[in-house]
Amino acid sequence: MGGGQRGLGIPNVVDRVVMEAVRQVLEPLFEPTFHPSSHGFRPGRSCHTAVAEAGQHLQDGYEWVVDVDLEKFFDRVNHQRLMARLAQRVGDRRLLVLIGRLLSAKVVLPDGVVIATEEGVPQGSPLSPLLSNIVLDELDRELAWRGHRFVRYADDCNVYVASERAGLRVMASLERFIGRRLRLKINHDKSAVARPEDCHFLGFCLRRDPQTGTVEVLLSQRTKRNAMARIRELTPRSWGGTLSSCIHRINVWLRGWHQFFGIAAASEQFTLRALDAHIRRRLRAIVLKHWRRPRTIARNLVALGVKRRSAWGQVYAGRKSTWALSHAPAVDKAMPVKYFIGRGLIRLVDLHRWSRRDIIAPRPAQLVLDWG
């Protein structure tokens, strides 16, 4: 087997082929019996369906969330318990032996050090998502047996309760169950009992209007910070390529980002406008960097329609950095929104406006947010 050739625990090509074959054998045995509230890595389910179910629980009046995050889950899956679960439905001993060898294959680090694998599942393999669902299906069944409302996506599980007191009680009992039965640990830094609007769930947070009872899907604060950080990575001030090439790669990211986060409520238009404005300012800074000398910058601003006195005055008014100058009134006027639209830049507010219109029409099941 090629298990001994994995670097940093990532399976090589041979391992991946074997694991995919094993997955195709195991999935028909386990997938039909997984709990409906499990959404991670399952056919016909996605982050969007998980968020939709969470919104339904919130609308039904369960306004407190027990946000459970498992500490280093994929690294700490107990092999004995996993193999015992598999043996309950897999009758072919040869297949069980093969899975056992895949799980225990040694890891070879880049410096040649060999590490034995006594727990955990290979990350990045086609088999590990299914194995994780098999392990955590026991948690799903326990929550269902207790009558809890919950949503789980991989190792991220939210239990919805009616009060903070009930949430604290559920958190304590779940910690005991997860530790004793699953032999896993809860990450206390990332777990909490809180209101849905204060929780980060798959990049979103939920808010229920106390007057109307409607539920809004909002972007979490972490998602907003990550988006700003990604924009900075895509628009470095030292960008040496053309403006068109920079806009092209921004557009690729914007379409992909909005494909996932586009289910956010229309009230997030303000956030999207802020992201759009930040992108344009970053692009203006790149353009100014390309123009380099103040004299060239002033002349180009005049060529773009800025009054001569205003252009030269603002460019030479003190020793402004490129970033500070990128938001000067003369620069904003020379390169407004239409300047970048004319060069092909797409806007998140436009993508969101179109997608919200599309939500009215029938959409694929994993994208529908039906609050009942």
N, C-alpha and C positions, 0 to 999 in steps of 0.2 A: 504493500500500500504506500501511497505517497504522503501519509500523514506526517512522517518525520521531516518533511521538507517545508513545512509551513513556517513562514516568518511572522513573528509577532502574533501568532495564533490565527493568521488568515490562511484558509485552505488554498492549496495550489490547484491547478486545472484538473488533475486526476481526481483529487478529493472532491472537487465540486461536481464532477460528473457522477461519481458514486453517490454522493449525497442527494443529488437531484433524483437519481433512480430510486433511492430509498424513500424520498419524500413522496414520489408518485405511488408507491406501494402503501405507505402509512396514511396519507391524507384521506382516502376513501373510508378508512376504518375509524378515524377519529373526528373528522370535520363535521359529519352530520349530527354528532352528539354534543358539540360545543354549545355553550349557553348563548342565547341570542344577544345578550348584552356584551359579548366579547366581539370586538370589531377589528382588532389588529391582525394584519396579514391573512385575511380571509377573503375568499371569493365573494364579490358583490358587496363588500363592506370596505369602509375607509375611515379616515379621520372625520370626514364630513358626516357620515352616518352616526359616528360616535357623538359628535357635537349636537346633532339633531336630537338624539335620544336624551342627552343631558338636558337640553332645553325643555324637553317634554316633562322630565321629572321636576324641573324648576317651576314650570307653569302649573303643575299639579299641586304646588304648595310646599315642596321640599326645598327650603331655602337656605339650608346649611350643607356644606360639603366636607366630607372626610377625604382629604386629598392624600392618598397613600402612594409613596414612591419607594420602590425596593432598592436597597443599596447594592450596587454592582451585581444586578440580577444575573446577567448573562455569564458572569465570571464565577458565580457561586451556586449554580444549580447543582443539587446533590445527585450524583450519578446513580446511587443505589435506589433512591426513591423514583427517579426517572425510569430506570430499567424495570422496576417493579410495576410501574404504571403501564409501560409498554407490554410487558409480559401478560397483562390481563386480557389483551386482545390479539396480540401477535403470537400465533401458534408455531411459527417456523423458528426453531432454535438457531438455525444458521443466520437468519436475519438479525436476531437479537445479538448474536456474537459479533456480527459485522458492525452494528450500531455501537456496541460497547468498545470496539477497537477504534472507531471514528472518534468517540468521545475522549478516549484515553490516549490518543496519539500524541507523542511528544512534540514540543515546540522548539524549533531551532532559531535562536536569535541571530541577528546579523553578525555578531562577534563570534559565533560558533558555539555559544553556551546552549546546552540542551536542558529544557525544563520539563519535568514530568507534569502531566495534566491529571489532577485528581478530582477536580470539580469544574463546573461550567460547561458551556456549549461553544463550539467554534463560531466566532462572530464573523459575519459576512458570508456565511454559507447559506445555500438555499434550504437547508434542513433546519437550521436553528430557530426560525420563527415558528415552525410547526411544533418543535420540541418545547419551546417556551409556552405555547398555548396548551400543550398537554400537561405541563407542570402546573400552570396557573388555573387550569380548568377545575382543579380541586378547590381553589379559592372561590371561583365563581359559584360552584355548587354549594359551598358553605354559606356564601352571602345570600343565595336564593333560598336556601333552607331556612335561614333566619328571617326571611321576608323583607330584605333590604332592597331598596332601589339603587342600582349601581350601573356604571359604565366602565368598561376596561378596554384599554388599547395597549397591547403588549404588557409591559410592567408598570404602566401608568393607570392607576385605578382610582375612580371617584365614587364614593358612596354618598347618596343624598338622603338627608334626614330633616326632621321638622324643627329641631332646636339645637342650640350649641351644646346643651347638656347631653342630649342624646348622641351628638357627634363625638364628644369626649369619651363617652362610654363605649361607643363603637370602635374608636381608635385604640383604646386600651385592650379590648377583647381581640381585635384583629392582630395587634402586635403579638399577643400570646399565641394565637393560632398560627400565624406566619412563622414564628420562631420555633414552636414545638412540632407542628405538623409538616411544614414545608422546609424547615431548617434554613430559613432565609432571614434577613434583617430589614427593618424599615429604616430608610434614610430620614432621620429626624430633621435635618436641615432643609429638606425639600418637602416634607410632609406637614400637614397642618389641618386644623378644623377652622374653616373660615366661610365667609360669604362667597358665592360664586364669582362676583365681580372682582374679588381679590385673589382669585386662583388662576394660575396659568395652566390651561388644559389644551394640549396639542396646538399651542400657539394662540389660543383664544381665551376670552373670559366671557361669562354670561351675566346679563343684568335683567332683572324683572321689574317692570314698571309697577309700583304699588297701586297706582290709580287704575290703569287699564288692564293689568295682568299680562300684557304682552312681554315676550322675551326677546332681547336683542343679543345678537352675537357680535362681540367687540374684539378688537385686537388687544392682546395682552401687552403690558408694558415691556416685557422681555422681547416680544416680537417687534415692537417699535424700535427698541434699542438695537436689535440685531439688523433691522432693515437699514438704519442709519449707518451702522458699521460697514455693512456690505456696500452701500453707496460710496462710502469713502474708499473702499478697496477698489471699486470699479472706476473711480475717477481720481487717480493720484495726480497731484499737482505736477509731478515730474513726467506726465504722460508725453511720450515722444512720438506717438503716432498721430494720425490725422484726427480731426474732430469727428469726421464721419465714422471712423473705425471705433472710436470711443462710444459714440451714440449707438452704434450697432450692438455692441456687447451689453450696453445698458438695457436696450430694448429686449434682448434675449432674456435677461434676468427679470425685467419688469413683467413680461408675459408669463414666465414660469411662476414668479412670486404671486401674481394676481390670480393665476389659475387655482392656486391653493387658498389664498386668503380672500378671494373675491366673495366669499359667502358672508363677509362682515356686513353689518347693517349699514343702511344709507347714512346714518349719523356719523359714520367714520370718514365722511368726505373731508372734514377739517384736517384729519391726520394725513389723508392721502394728498391733500393740497400742500401740506407742509413738506411731505417727502418730495413732491414734484418741484417745489420751490428750492429745496436743498440741492436737488440734482442740477437744476438750471444754474444755481450759483456756483456749484463745483465746475460745471462746464465753462462758465464765464471765466473762472480763475485759470482754467486750462488755456482758453483762448488768449487771455492776457499774458500768460506765460510764454505762449508761442510768439506773441508780438514783441516781447522782451523789453525794448527800450521805451521810456516814457514818451519820447517824441513820436515813435511809431504808433504807440497806443492812442495818443491824442489825435493823430492824423486819421487813424482808422475809425475812431469814434465819430469824427466829423463826417467822414465818408458814409457812415451809417445813419446820418441824420441829426446828430447832436450839434447844437450851436457851438461855434468855434470857441467863444469865450468860456462857455460852460465846460467843454471838453478839456481845454488846456488848463483852466483854473482848477478843476478837480483832480486832474492827473498830477499836477505839480503842487497841490495844496498839502505841504508837509511830506514827510517820508512814509507814505502809506505802503503797507505790505500788499502783495498780490491779492491775498484773501480779503483784506479790508477794502481794496479798490473794487473787488468783484461785486460789491453791493452798493457802490456809489450810484447816485441818481443818474449820472451821465451814462454809466455802463449799463444800468438797468434799462434805460431808454433805448440805447443802441442795440441791445440784445434782449428784447422782450420775449414773451411766450411764443409769438408767431415766428420769431427768428429761428428758434429751435424746432418748432413744428415744421417749418419749411425745410429743415435739414433732416427730417425723418424721426425726430424724437417723439415717442408716444407718451401719453400722460396717464397716470393711474386714475385720475378723476374721470377721464373719458372711458377707460376700460371698465371702471366700476359702474358708471352710468349705463353703459351698454349691457353689462352682465345683470344688473338689477332689473333691466327691462326683460332680459331673457328668462329670468326666474319665473316670470308669469306664465311662460310657455312650458310644456312638458320637457323635463330634463332627465338625464340618466339618474338611476336610483341613488348612486353614491353622492350626488350633488344636491339632491332635493332636501330642503329644510322645511319639513311639514310639521308645524307645531300643533297640529290637530285642529 
